[in-house]
Amino acid sequence: MLIKIDEELYNKMVKIVKLRNTTLYNQIKDIKPIDKLNQVDTLIAARTLKTKRIKECIKSTLRELIEANIKPTKYKIHKSTNIAYITLSKYYDDILKEVLNER
């Protein structure tokens, strides 16, 4: 997720969260600002990262189904991951071939 926030306000928020919720603090303390990047490049990078995560999720679910001797289908992947059918249709065949070639 990309958000625009003033650095001073961000630092104040981190200090407040540190005092109230250490779990949340541990997650947000590693957030780094994206300095002087073109917004278009930033959005492309975010889309690329999200696509990579979706592909990894599909791949791991396919592996789990194959290891459990269950025939993988788009429906079963959708039920396990809640990834939209349109997205599954884009990547399913290529990822299935890749997973089957690994074996």
C-alpha positions in Angstrom: 0.0 0.0 0.0 1.3 3.4 -0.8 0.4 6.5 1.3 1.7 10.0 1.4 2.5 11.2 4.9 4.6 14.0 6.3 7.8 12.6 7.9 7.4 14.5 11.1 3.9 13.3 11.6 5.0 9.7 10.8 7.7 9.9 13.5 5.2 11.2 16.0 2.8 8.4 15.2 5.6 5.8 15.6 6.4 7.1 19.0 2.7 7.0 20.1 2.3 3.4 18.8 5.5 2.3 20.5 4.0 3.3 23.9 0.7 1.6 23.3 1.1 -1.5 21.1 4.5 -3.2 20.7 3.3 -5.7 18.1 2.0 -2.9 15.8 5.2 -0.9 16.5 7.4 -3.8 15.3 5.4 -3.9 12.1 5.5 -0.2 11.3 9.0 0.6 12.5 10.4 -1.0 9.3 8.4 1.2 7.0 10.8 3.3 4.9 9.9 6.4 2.9 10.1 6.3 -0.9 12.2 9.3 -1.6 11.8 11.3 -4.8 10.4 8.5 -7.0 8.2 9.2 -9.9 4.7 8.2 -8.8 4.1 6.2 -12.0 7.3 4.1 -11.2 6.1 3.6 -7.7 2.7 2.3 -8.8 4.4 0.0 -11.3 6.6 -1.4 -8.5 3.6 -1.8 -6.3 1.7 -3.7 -9.0 4.7 -5.9 -9.7 5.1 -6.8 -6.0 1.4 -7.6 -5.7 1.4 -9.8 -8.8 4.5 -11.6 -7.4 2.7 -12.3 -4.1 -0.4 -13.5 -5.9 1.6 -15.9 -8.1 3.5 -17.2 -5.0 0.2 -17.8 -3.3 -1.2 -19.7 -6.3 2.0 -21.7 -6.6 2.1 -22.7 -2.9 -1.6 -23.7 -3.0 -1.0 -25.8 -6.1 1.9 -27.6 -4.4 -0.2 -28.3 -1.3 -3.0 -29.8 -3.4 -0.7 -31.9 -5.5 1.1 -33.2 -2.4 -2.2 -34.1 -0.8 -3.1 -36.1 -4.0 -5.9 -33.7 -4.8 -6.5 -32.7 -8.4 -5.9 -28.9 -8.5 -8.6 -26.9 -10.1 -9.2 -23.1 -10.4 -12.2 -23.6 -8.1 -10.2 -25.2 -5.4 -7.5 -22.6 -5.7 -10.1 -19.9 -5.4 -11.7 -21.4 -2.3 -8.3 -21.7 -0.7 -7.0 -18.3 -1.5 -10.0 -16.1 -2.4 -8.2 -14.9 -5.5 -10.6 -13.7 -8.2 -11.3 -16.1 -11.1 -10.1 -13.4 -13.6 -6.7 -13.2 -11.9 -6.5 -17.0 -11.6 -7.3 -17.4 -15.3 -4.3 -15.1 -16.1 -1.7 -17.1 -14.2 -3.1 -20.6 -13.5 -2.0 -22.5 -16.6 1.6 -21.2 -16.5 2.0 -21.7 -12.8 0.5 -25.3 -13.0 3.0 -26.2 -15.7 5.8 -24.8 -13.7 4.8 -26.7 -10.5 4.3 -29.9 -12.5 7.8 -29.5 -14.1 9.4 -29.2 -10.6 8.3 -32.7 -9.7 
